[in-house]
Amino acid sequence: MRFTVTREREIFRGRVFTLVDKDVVLPNGRRTRLNIVEHPGAVAVVPIFDNGDVMLLRQFRLAAAGTIYEIPAGTREPGEAPRATAFREVVEETGFRAKVLVRLAEFFTAPGFCTERMVLYVARGLTPAEAEGDADEVIRPVRTPFRTALRMIDRGLIRDAKTIAGLLLAERHLHRRKPK
C-alpha cells in the first residue's frame, strides 16, 4: 500500500528515540497528521540454562510505575547488528555469556506510533561472565524454572509484552520435533 509523507517536523530528539510530526496521505487517499516515535531497533533474549531454567530480570521501570519481570533486552547501537546487541545485552543484564543464539522472530513493538523493530533470540550455552550494566538500570537477575515463568504469565505476574511473546515462542521452539 502506498502512502505519501507531505510534511515532516522533528518535535523531540532524545537519547534513544526521536518524536516526529508527519502530515500523511494514507493509502485510502485521506490526509491526516501523525506523531511517530522513530527508534533504532532493539533485541530481546530468552536465556535458557542447560537444565531448562530461564533467566528473568526484576527491573524497575518508571513508565510501569514500579518493578516488573522481563527478559533481557536492549536498544541497538548505531551500526550494530541485532545479533551483536543480543550477545552484549545478555552479558550486561544477566552476568552470563551465551555460546549460541537462535533467532526466533522479529516484530514491531507498537506499530501504531513507533518504528521500533525487535529481534527475539533464545540464548543457550550460558557461562558466567563479568560485565557492567547500564547506569540508568535497576536490575536483579532471577533464575526461574521455565514452567514457573509460564505460570507467572498466567497469573499476571509477567505483564511485559516482549517477555510474554519471548517465553511463549521459546517454549514452542524448545518443543518442536526434530526432523527424522
C-alpha positions in Angstrom: 0.0 0.0 0.0 1.3 3.4 -1.0 1.3 6.4 1.2 2.9 9.9 1.0 4.5 12.0 3.7 3.9 15.6 2.7 5.5 17.3 5.7 7.8 16.1 8.5 8.9 18.0 11.6 11.1 16.8 14.4 9.4 17.6 17.7 11.9 16.0 20.1 15.3 14.2 19.9 16.2 12.1 22.9 18.9 9.7 23.8 17.0 6.6 22.5 14.3 7.9 20.2 13.1 10.8 18.1 9.5 12.1 18.0 8.4 13.3 14.6 5.2 15.0 13.5 4.1 14.0 9.9 1.4 15.0 7.5 0.5 12.0 5.5 -1.7 11.0 2.6 -2.9 7.5 3.6 -3.3 4.6 1.1 -7.1 5.3 1.1 -6.4 8.9 -0.1 -7.3 10.5 3.3 -5.0 13.1 4.7 -4.0 13.1 8.4 -1.4 14.2 10.8 0.5 11.6 12.9 3.2 11.6 15.6 5.7 8.8 15.1 8.4 7.7 17.6 11.4 6.8 15.5 13.5 4.1 17.2 16.8 2.4 16.0 15.6 -1.1 16.9 16.2 -3.5 19.7 16.6 -7.1 20.7 15.2 -9.3 23.4 16.7 -12.6 24.6 15.4 -15.6 26.4 18.4 -17.0 28.2 17.9 -20.8 28.9 20.2 -22.8 31.1 21.1 -26.4 30.3 18.7 -27.6 33.0 15.8 -25.7 31.4 15.7 -22.7 33.8 15.3 -19.3 32.3 16.9 -16.0 33.5 14.3 -13.3 34.1 15.0 -9.8 35.3 13.2 -7.9 38.0 13.6 -4.4 36.6 12.5 -1.0 37.8 10.5 0.8 35.0 9.3 4.3 35.7 6.7 4.0 32.9 5.3 0.9 34.6 5.4 2.8 38.0 7.4 0.0 39.6 9.3 -3.2 39.2 8.3 -5.8 36.6 9.6 -9.1 35.3 11.3 -9.0 31.9 13.7 -11.0 29.7 17.0 -9.2 28.8 16.6 -6.6 26.1 18.3 -3.6 24.7 18.5 -0.9 22.0 20.8 -1.4 19.1 23.8 0.9 18.9 24.4 2.8 15.6 25.6 0.3 13.0 25.4 -2.7 15.5 23.9 -5.9 14.1 21.0 -7.4 16.2 23.0 -10.5 17.0 25.9 -8.4 18.4 23.4 -6.4 20.5 21.9 -9.7 21.8 25.2 -11.1 22.9 26.1 -7.8 24.6 22.8 -7.4 26.4 22.8 -11.0 27.8 26.2 -10.3 29.4 25.4 -6.8 30.7 22.0 -7.7 32.2 22.4 -11.3 33.4 26.2 -11.8 34.1 26.2 -14.8 31.8 27.7 -15.2 28.3 25.8 -17.1 25.6 27.6 -19.6 23.4 24.6 -19.9 21.0 21.9 -17.6 19.9 18.9 -18.8 17.9 16.7 -16.2 16.2 13.0 -16.8 16.9 11.2 -13.8 15.5 11.2 -10.1 14.5 8.3 -7.9 15.3 7.1 -4.3 15.8 6.6 -3.4 19.5 4.0 -0.7 19.0 3.3 -0.1 15.2 0.5 2.3 15.8 3.0 5.0 16.8 6.5 3.6 16.9 9.1 2.3 14.3 10.9 0.0 16.8 11.5 -3.4 15.4 12.6 -6.0 17.9 14.5 -9.2 17.1 13.9 -12.1 19.5 16.5 -14.7 20.4 16.9 -17.8 22.6 20.4 -17.9 24.2 21.9 -21.3 25.1 25.3 -22.4 26.5 25.3 -19.9 29.3 28.6 -19.4 31.3 29.4 -16.8 34.0 30.8 -13.6 32.6 31.9 -10.2 34.0 30.1 -7.0 32.8 28.9 -3.7 34.0 25.3 -2.9 33.5 24.0 0.5 32.3 24.0 3.3 34.9 20.3 4.0 34.3 19.1 0.5 35.0 18.0 -1.1 38.3 18.0 -4.9 37.5 18.1 -8.0 39.6 18.5 -11.3 37.6 16.2 -14.1 38.8 16.9 -17.7 37.7 13.5 -19.3 37.3 12.3 -22.8 36.2 10.8 -22.4 32.7 7.4 -23.8 33.7 7.2 -21.3 36.7 7.9 -18.4 34.2 5.0 -19.6 32.1 2.7 -19.8 35.1 3.8 -16.2 36.0 2.3 -15.1 32.7 -1.0 -16.9 33.5 -1.1 -15.4 37.0 -0.5 -11.8 35.6 2.9 -11.5 37.3 4.6 -11.1 33.9 3.0 -8.2 32.1 5.7 -7.1 29.7 4.7 -7.9 26.0 8.2 -8.8 24.7 8.6 -11.2 27.7 5.3 -12.9 27.2 6.0 -13.3 23.4 9.6 -14.4 24.1 8.7 -17.0 26.6 5.8 -18.5 24.5 7.9 -18.5 21.3 10.8 -20.1 23.2 8.5 -22.8 24.6 7.3 -23.6 21.1 11.0 -23.6 19.9 12.0 -26.0 22.6 9.2 -28.4 22.0 9.5 -28.6 18.2 10.1 -32.2 17.0 13.4 -32.7 15.4 13.2 -33.9 11.7 13.9 -37.7 11.3 
